[in-house]
Amino acid sequence: MSPVPLEESIFMAVHWRAPGRVNLIGEHTDYNDGFVLPFALEMGCTATVEIRPDAAVEARSAQRDDGASVALDDLAPGTAGWTGYALGAAWALRQRGHEVPGLTILLDSDVPVGAGLSSSAALVCSVTTALDDLLDLHLSPDELLAVSRSVENDFVGAPTGGMDQLAALRCTAGSALFCDMRSLATEQVPFSLGDHTILVVDTRAEHSHADGEYRRRREGCEEAVRRLGVQALRDIDLDGLDAALAQLDDEELRRYVRHVVTEDDRVLKTVQALHASDLAAVGPLLSASHASMRDDFRITAPEVDLAADTLEASGADGARMTGGGFGGCVIGLLPADRVAGAETAVRNAFAAAGFGEPATFTVLPSRGAHRVDG
């Protein structure tokens, strides 16, 4: 099936756009009840949704040749491929007792897939907010979050922690979103870059949140929680870290705990720095985060390590991988006048290492899910 231009398929429909995100800092802390600090991108996914006369849900994308049409009563967890992220919203709403008619869902996204910029949450949240609007459900912010999380966790089976959906739904332009993943309370933190910018390097080393390595680390954190007798790793602060590590005789679990506890502390320090307009203090925290992901959580890849090292050598105040790991993107905080040189240096370093050519672009904190004109 060839991609169908959206304007040729929709007559009476709603259009909602949800963004991808960069996680400024706070990796693998979300499912540990910890703290994260993402911001939304201008790149996003637009869902165009209309009611259809039959009892089926059809999902298509302007970027792909494949799609799916499934009877409402046949929607079931475990639907494979990208269409599960679209079809799952109808399933999740029905699970909560909402009446859902037949639907046509058309998607148009410019978020790179597999880059650690949360293309999946952008898709899910664009569809979820569109359905809320189309069906006049008036879901609360917490309900929108619960539905979108259920799509990824329960329908698709990706063990994400909720940060991506929070960012896609609640971010505002010019701010990072400080999220307490236990209470799900959020705070808009002013994020003024001044004469600096955030440069993103998409290494094009793809990853998958649903793969075994991501799940292994989440299960490792859960095992550490059981052995330490705490509710979550968030409950161990920096002062109590050494005592907690002394209770563990498994080196892998020790590394996981050390990363999560120190990463939570780095998030809190970054929030303090942004509130104080102390951008200079943020860079070293980003670099320390990357070192922790590389050495303790061990979720980086040669491409992302090279990108982070090259950005720092090119004048970045700090650099780190962003996203679930094992590939994807690296962000660098650097003076705007160093961007061009850093981009060239990264491309040259990748060529010398025999890696594929990366993509580079700058980003600004943008707004979350919103309705758009057709």
HELIX and SHEET records of a PDB file:
HELIX    1   1 LEU A    6  GLU A    8  5                                   3    
HELIX    2   2 ASP A   30  ASN A   32  5                                   3    
HELIX    3   3 LEU A   72  ASP A   74  5                                   3    
HELIX    4   4 THR A   83  GLN A   95  1                                  13    
HELIX    5   5 SER A  119  LEU A  134  1                                  16    
HELIX    6   6 PRO A  141  SER A  150  1                                  10    
HELIX    7   7 VAL A  151  VAL A  156  3                                   6    
HELIX    8   8 MET A  163  ARG A  170  1                                   8    
HELIX    9   9 GLY A  212  LEU A  228  1                                  17    
HELIX   10  10 LEU A  233  ASP A  235  5                                   3    
HELIX   11  11 LEU A  238  GLY A  240  5                                   3    
HELIX   12  12 LEU A  241  ALA A  246  1                                   6    
HELIX   13  13 GLU A  251  HIS A  275  1                                  25    
HELIX   14  14 LEU A  279  ALA A  281  5                                   3    
HELIX   15  15 VAL A  282  SER A  292  1                                  11    
HELIX   16  16 MET A  293  PHE A  297  3                                   5    
HELIX   17  17 PRO A  302  ALA A  313  1                                  12    
HELIX   18  18 ALA A  336  ARG A  338  5                                   3    
HELIX   19  19 VAL A  339  ALA A  353  1                                  15    
SHEET    1   A 6 ALA A  68  ALA A  71  0                                        
SHEET    2   A 6 ALA A  56  SER A  61 -1                                        
SHEET    3   A 6 LEU A 103  SER A 109  1                                        
SHEET    4   A 6 PHE A  35  ILE A  51 -1                                        
SHEET    5   A 6 VAL A  14  ILE A  25 -1                                        
SHEET    6   A 6 HIS A 370  ARG A 371 -1                                        
SHEET    1   B 6 ALA A  68  ALA A  71  0                                        
SHEET    2   B 6 ALA A  56  SER A  61 -1                                        
SHEET    3   B 6 LEU A 103  SER A 109  1                                        
SHEET    4   B 6 PHE A  35  ILE A  51 -1                                        
SHEET    5   B 6 SER A 175  ASP A 180 -1                                        
SHEET    6   B 6 ALA A 185  PRO A 190 -1                                        
SHEET    1   C 4 GLY A 318  THR A 322  0                                        
SHEET    2   C 4 CYS A 329  PRO A 335 -1                                        
SHEET    3   C 4 HIS A 196  ASP A 202 -1                                        
SHEET    4   C 4 ALA A 359  VAL A 363 -1                                        
END                                                                             
